[in-house]
Amino acid sequence: LKEENTILRSKINKLQILSETQEDKMRKLEKKLEENKIKEEKEAQDLEAMVQHVEQNLQLMTKRAVKAENSAVKLRQENALLQAELRNSKLENEALRAGQAGLAAAKQNAEVALQHLLQVTTSSRASIRQLLSGAESLQLVADLLKSIDRISEVSEDGQ
């Protein structure tokens, strides 16, 4: 019985040592598990922070994209207005050039009319001079005829 008791005590000691060893292992594993949990929680928090940062960046990029789209729309509208203004300016420019061409034609017509008026005036003056000369000649002829009449009257009386 003593032997058995000794064997059993020896087994109990071995089991206690084994139990203590396993307890140490279990404590180490629990500590490692706790460290892993803390590490995982930190990683999860870091990952969550990264996700939030990415979401914020995505929102910021979305806002920028919307702003850029709005700006592009405004620029397209402004471009369309400027294109319309350019077309209107070209049409106005063409009209002004046509008006200048019309003005030049009118100026040329006025110059031609002036030349004709000057020619008519010159020929009118010449005609007036001829008429005056003819009138003087006619006056002279009339005076001669009167003189001849007087001469013939005097001759008839004097016969």
C-alpha positions, 0 to 999 in steps of 0.5 A: 500500500505504501508503494502504491501510495508512493507511486500514486503520489509520484503520479500526482506530483507528475500530474501536478507538474504537468498541470502547472506546466499546462497552466503556464502554457495556458497562461502564456496562450491566454496572454498571447491570445489577449495580445492577439486580441489587442493587436486585432482590435488595433488593426481593426481600428486602424483599418476602420480609420483607413476606411473612414479616411478613404471614404472622406477622400472619396467624398472629397473627390466626388465633390471635386468631380461635381465641381469640375463637372459644373465648371465644365458645363459653365465653360461649355455654356460660356463657349457657346455664348462666345461662339454666338458672339463671334458669329454675330461679330463676323456677320456685323463685320461683313455687313460693315464691309458691305456698307463700306463697299456701298459707301465707296460705290455711292462715293464713286457715283457722287464723284461721277455725278460731280464730273458730269455736273462740271461738264454740264456747267462748263458746256452750259457756260459755253452755250450761254456765251454763245447765246450772248454772242448770238444775242449781241450779233442779233442786236447788231443786226437789229441795229443795222436793220434799223439803221438801214430803215432810217437810211432808206427813209431818209433816201425816200424822203430825199428823192 
